[in-house]
Amino acid sequence: MKQRIRIGVTGPDRGGLIAWLMTALAIWRCGARAVRITPKRRSDPDKLDALVIGGGTDVDPFHYGQESEPEDRQPGQHNTLTDWAVGLVLGVFRAVFARHSGQDYDPERDRLEKDIIHHALLKRLPVLGICRGAQLMNVALGGSLHQTIGHFYTEETSNIRSILPRKTITVTPDTSLQRILKTDSCLVNALHNQSINNLGTDIAVSAAESNGVVQAIEKREHPFFIGVQWHPEYMPQSRTQQRLFMGLVRCAIARAYPEH
C-alpha cells in the first residue's frame, strides 16, 4: 500500500499560522500530507517527497551581497463576491493570529531554507516557493532581489497590495508554469514589496507583470522547481491556483513511485 506523500512546508518560529494552515489545506486537497518545518521544528528532508518554501519576512540582503535599504511601501488596493468573502476571512485571521518578532530579518530561517533548497536540488525533490520562498530560491542559486519595487509603478499603476486576486500577470509561453496553470495570464494577489532582480544560475522567468516585475521563476532541467511571487494558498477558490499544488504533488508521486 502506498504511503501518503509528505510535503515539507517551511515557515517562521513565530507567526505564519494562517499561511501554514491554508498551505496544509491546499496540499490535503491534493491527497498529500503537509509537514510543518521551522528553525525550531526540524524534519529529516530525506523523509520528505517535496517542499514548499513559504512566505514571510524579507530575505536578509546579506545573502546577495547588499545592505538593507529603506522600504517604500505603498497603500494596497482591495473581485468577485467569492474573492471578497475569502479575502475578508483570511485577512481577519491573519491580523488576529499575526506574531511579530520585531526583527526585519530571520537569519535562522534563511539558513534553514537555503540548506533545504540545496538538499532538494541535490536530491531533485520537487519545490514550490511562495513569495519570500521564490525570492530565496533565486538567491540560493546566486541571484539577487529588488529590496523595494515602488520605482516600477506610477500613480496610475500603483503597487497593489491585497490578499485578493487584483494583479494581472502574464505567464511565459512554453514553461512548466504555463503547462501547470493552463493559462497565459491570470489574476493574483500581492503581499510583498520585493521582487527578483538578477536571476540565479539556470533560473528563468516564467511570469511577469507588464512593467517587468518578475512574478514567477523556474529552474531549467528540473522536474519541479517553481517559485511564485503571489500567495496561491490564500486563493482556495481558484482552480487555477490549486493546480500549482496538484502539480507539486503529482511530481512528488512520480518521483516516489517511478514504476507507476
Secondary structure as UniProt FT lines:
FT   STRAND          6..10
FT   HELIX           17..29
FT   TURN            30..31
FT   STRAND          33..38
FT   TURN            39..40
FT   HELIX           45..47
FT   STRAND          50..53
FT   HELIX           61..64
FT   HELIX           81..97
FT   HELIX           107..123
FT   STRAND          127..130
FT   HELIX           132..140
FT   TURN            141..142
FT   STRAND          145..146
FT   HELIX           150..152
FT   TURN            156..157
FT   STRAND          162..171
FT   TURN            173..174
FT   HELIX           176..181
FT   STRAND          185..190
FT   STRAND          195..196
FT   TURN            201..202
FT   STRAND          203..208
FT   TURN            210..211
FT   STRAND          214..219
FT   TURN            220..221
FT   STRAND          225..228
FT   HELIX           232..234
FT   TURN            236..237
FT   HELIX           239..256
FT   TURN            258..259
//
